[in-house]
Amino acid sequence: MKSLLTISLVLVAVLSRMAHAADPVVTPLMLKELGDIPGKEVLAITVDFPPGAVDPIHRHDAHAFVYVLEGSIVMQLKGAPEVTLTPGQMFYEGPNDLHIVGRNASQTKPAKFVVVLVKNRGVDAVLPP
């Protein structure tokens, strides 16, 4: 089983390649195997999204729950409308969703959010389309 440090380093590398304006800072909070759901684990992280940061198209192959702590972010899944989220709001991505827009809504202020992923054990958290 991958250690939390290994997961953290992989996430930082993947998300660093994804940002166009500046690199996000990914901080792992927890990696926990779900004993009563065979083959599943929960990964919880915070993401500090610098001003102007943009993600390329990607997917998670997981149930992803995003909770905005600071600033505002713009999210969109293929086939769904674009939404702007502010502190206290949440966004959900399912295992089959394609994340086509992910960006900081501001060019001058950072954003911060928590992501909780319920995923297959040992599978990377961020995957190409």
SVG drawing of the C-alpha trace seen along z (x, -y; Angstrom):
<svg xmlns="http://www.w3.org/2000/svg" viewBox="-26 -41 33 47">
<polyline fill="none" stroke="black" stroke-width="0.4" points="0.0,0.0 1.3,-3.4 2.3,-5.6 0.7,-9.0 4.0,-10.6 4.1,-8.8 0.5,-9.8 1.4,-13.4 4.4,-13.5 2.4,-12.0 -0.4,-14.5 2.0,-17.5 3.7,-16.4 0.4,-15.8 -1.3,-19.0 1.9,-21.0 1.9,-20.0 -1.8,-20.9 -1.6,-24.5 -0.9,-27.1 -0.5,-30.3 1.2,-29.0 1.6,-25.7 -1.1,-24.7 0.0,-23.5 -1.5,-20.1 -1.4,-19.1 -2.5,-15.5 -4.7,-15.2 -5.6,-11.5 -5.4,-8.3 -7.6,-5.6 -8.5,-2.2 -12.2,-1.5 -12.3,1.9 -16.1,2.4 -15.9,1.5 -13.3,3.9 -10.8,2.3 -11.8,-1.3 -9.9,-4.0 -10.5,-7.7 -7.9,-10.3 -8.5,-13.8 -6.3,-16.8 -6.4,-20.5 -5.5,-22.5 -4.2,-26.1 -5.1,-27.4 -3.0,-30.5 -4.5,-33.5 -5.2,-32.6 -4.5,-28.9 -6.1,-26.6 -6.4,-22.8 -6.4,-21.0 -9.1,-18.5 -8.9,-15.5 -10.8,-12.8 -10.6,-11.1 -12.2,-7.6 -13.5,-8.3 -16.3,-10.0 -14.8,-13.5 -16.3,-16.0 -14.9,-19.5 -15.5,-22.0 -14.4,-25.6 -12.7,-27.2 -11.5,-30.5 -11.8,-32.5 -13.8,-31.2 -13.3,-28.5 -15.0,-27.8 -15.8,-24.1 -17.5,-22.3 -18.1,-18.7 -18.7,-17.6 -22.4,-18.0 -23.1,-20.3 -23.1,-24.0 -20.1,-25.9 -20.5,-26.9 -18.7,-29.4 -18.3,-28.2 -17.5,-30.4 -16.7,-29.5 -19.1,-26.9 -20.2,-25.6 -19.5,-22.1 -19.0,-20.4 -19.3,-16.7 -17.6,-14.7 -18.5,-11.1 -16.2,-8.3 -17.4,-8.6 -17.3,-12.5 -14.8,-14.4 -13.7,-17.6 -13.4,-20.1 -13.1,-23.4 -11.3,-23.9 -9.8,-27.3 -9.4,-30.0 -12.1,-32.6 -9.7,-35.4 -6.6,-36.6 -5.5,-38.4 -6.7,-36.3 -5.9,-32.8 -8.5,-30.1 -8.4,-27.1 -10.5,-24.0 -10.7,-20.5 -11.1,-17.5 -12.3,-14.1 -11.9,-11.2 -13.5,-7.8 -11.4,-5.8 -10.0,-2.4 -7.1,-1.5 -3.7,-2.3 -5.1,-4.1 -3.8,-7.6 -6.1,-10.4 -5.8,-12.5 -6.0,-10.8 -5.8,-12.0 -9.0,-12.2"/>
</svg>
